[in-house]
């Protein structure tokens, strides 16, 4: 069931209708507010739309880098898993060969 949560972002109050937890929405709003304040410090312009766009670009960059890092870590983990599987298979094959020879 959706509910309305009121948040403050960059000096403006917004009513957000969502099914998400109110505290989580508040955390998202705080995060965005911080990003907009940081963007405002970087810009000579005080235009709220420009600040919002720069904040959105910075957040998009963070998301993209995070996804890239995660997929790289997943690939490394997969390669390491395959390597370990090959090592285990080699040990098992060797053990089977010894058992067959000793029988």
C-alpha beads as a LAMMPS data file, in Angstrom:
LAMMPS data file: protein, C-alpha beads

103 atoms
102 bonds

1 atom types
1 bond types

-500.0 500.0 xlo xhi
-500.0 500.0 ylo yhi
-500.0 500.0 zlo zhi

Masses

1 110.0

Atoms # bond

1 1 1 0.000 0.000 0.000
2 1 1 1.566 3.306 -1.006
3 1 1 1.950 6.113 1.459
4 1 1 3.132 9.706 1.287
5 1 1 6.451 10.601 2.887
6 1 1 7.590 14.210 3.150
7 1 1 11.286 14.853 2.545
8 1 1 13.508 17.909 2.227
9 1 1 15.981 18.028 -0.641
10 1 1 18.138 21.057 -1.313
11 1 1 15.868 23.393 0.609
12 1 1 12.649 22.174 -0.997
13 1 1 9.969 20.002 0.613
14 1 1 8.613 17.125 -1.475
15 1 1 5.752 14.692 -0.922
16 1 1 6.850 11.278 -2.166
17 1 1 4.213 8.592 -2.693
18 1 1 5.745 5.119 -2.492
19 1 1 5.355 1.559 -1.265
20 1 1 8.891 1.714 0.136
21 1 1 9.654 2.084 3.834
22 1 1 9.425 5.709 4.974
23 1 1 12.823 5.563 6.680
24 1 1 14.433 4.251 3.502
25 1 1 12.877 7.057 1.463
26 1 1 14.253 9.498 4.032
27 1 1 17.727 7.966 3.653
28 1 1 17.501 8.287 -0.132
29 1 1 16.424 11.917 0.201
30 1 1 19.309 12.630 2.585
31 1 1 21.749 11.023 0.156
32 1 1 20.410 13.104 -2.727
33 1 1 20.461 16.254 -0.614
34 1 1 24.141 15.648 0.192
35 1 1 24.949 15.077 -3.488
36 1 1 23.142 18.267 -4.470
37 1 1 24.963 20.268 -1.794
38 1 1 28.290 18.891 -3.048
39 1 1 27.341 19.753 -6.645
40 1 1 26.315 23.263 -5.581
41 1 1 29.787 23.773 -4.088
42 1 1 31.364 22.787 -7.423
43 1 1 29.255 25.132 -9.538
44 1 1 29.363 28.887 -9.871
45 1 1 25.671 28.807 -10.760
46 1 1 22.969 28.505 -8.111
47 1 1 20.418 27.254 -10.651
48 1 1 18.625 24.353 -8.902
49 1 1 18.040 22.467 -12.151
50 1 1 21.721 22.626 -13.073
51 1 1 22.678 21.481 -9.569
52 1 1 20.208 18.582 -9.815
53 1 1 21.580 17.511 -13.200
54 1 1 25.188 17.566 -11.957
55 1 1 24.156 15.613 -8.829
56 1 1 22.352 13.088 -11.050
57 1 1 25.444 12.697 -13.233
58 1 1 27.617 12.135 -10.157
59 1 1 25.189 9.526 -8.803
60 1 1 25.020 7.850 -12.233
61 1 1 28.814 7.705 -12.309
62 1 1 28.893 6.065 -8.866
63 1 1 26.270 3.515 -9.922
64 1 1 28.081 2.699 -13.161
65 1 1 31.435 2.273 -11.387
66 1 1 29.812 0.122 -8.709
67 1 1 28.217 -2.143 -11.314
68 1 1 31.496 -2.413 -13.226
69 1 1 33.408 -3.285 -10.040
70 1 1 30.788 -5.864 -9.063
71 1 1 30.831 -7.571 -12.451
72 1 1 34.642 -7.633 -12.397
73 1 1 34.650 -9.213 -8.938
74 1 1 32.061 -11.748 -10.080
75 1 1 34.214 -12.687 -13.067
76 1 1 37.307 -13.106 -10.890
77 1 1 35.364 -15.255 -8.425
78 1 1 34.007 -17.396 -11.270
79 1 1 37.508 -17.893 -12.728
80 1 1 38.898 -18.814 -9.316
81 1 1 36.039 -21.274 -8.769
82 1 1 36.780 -22.963 -12.094
83 1 1 40.467 -23.159 -11.194
84 1 1 39.674 -24.751 -7.816
85 1 1 37.264 -27.193 -9.468
86 1 1 40.009 -28.287 -11.892
87 1 1 42.429 -28.789 -9.004
88 1 1 39.900 -30.905 -7.082
89 1 1 39.114 -32.937 -10.215
90 1 1 42.837 -33.591 -10.738
91 1 1 43.274 -34.790 -7.144
92 1 1 40.200 -37.033 -7.429
93 1 1 41.400 -38.462 -10.760
94 1 1 44.790 -39.188 -9.191
95 1 1 43.145 -40.848 -6.172
96 1 1 40.947 -42.987 -8.445
97 1 1 43.997 -44.057 -10.469
98 1 1 45.816 -45.111 -7.281
99 1 1 42.824 -47.081 -6.066
100 1 1 42.563 -48.883 -9.426
101 1 1 46.295 -49.731 -9.441
102 1 1 46.218 -51.049 -5.849
103 1 1 43.229 -53.321 -6.455

Bonds

1 1 1 2
2 1 2 3
3 1 3 4
4 1 4 5
5 1 5 6
6 1 6 7
7 1 7 8
8 1 8 9
9 1 9 10
10 1 10 11
11 1 11 12
12 1 12 13
13 1 13 14
14 1 14 15
15 1 15 16
16 1 16 17
17 1 17 18
18 1 18 19
19 1 19 20
20 1 20 21
21 1 21 22
22 1 22 23
23 1 23 24
24 1 24 25
25 1 25 26
26 1 26 27
27 1 27 28
28 1 28 29
29 1 29 30
30 1 30 31
31 1 31 32
32 1 32 33
33 1 33 34
34 1 34 35
35 1 35 36
36 1 36 37
37 1 37 38
38 1 38 39
39 1 39 40
40 1 40 41
41 1 41 42
42 1 42 43
43 1 43 44
44 1 44 45
45 1 45 46
46 1 46 47
47 1 47 48
48 1 48 49
49 1 49 50
50 1 50 51
51 1 51 52
52 1 52 53
53 1 53 54
54 1 54 55
55 1 55 56
56 1 56 57
57 1 57 58
58 1 58 59
59 1 59 60
60 1 60 61
61 1 61 62
62 1 62 63
63 1 63 64
64 1 64 65
65 1 65 66
66 1 66 67
67 1 67 68
68 1 68 69
69 1 69 70
70 1 70 71
71 1 71 72
72 1 72 73
73 1 73 74
74 1 74 75
75 1 75 76
76 1 76 77
77 1 77 78
78 1 78 79
79 1 79 80
80 1 80 81
81 1 81 82
82 1 82 83
83 1 83 84
84 1 84 85
85 1 85 86
86 1 86 87
87 1 87 88
88 1 88 89
89 1 89 90
90 1 90 91
91 1 91 92
92 1 92 93
93 1 93 94
94 1 94 95
95 1 95 96
96 1 96 97
97 1 97 98
98 1 98 99
99 1 99 100
100 1 100 101
101 1 101 102
102 1 102 103
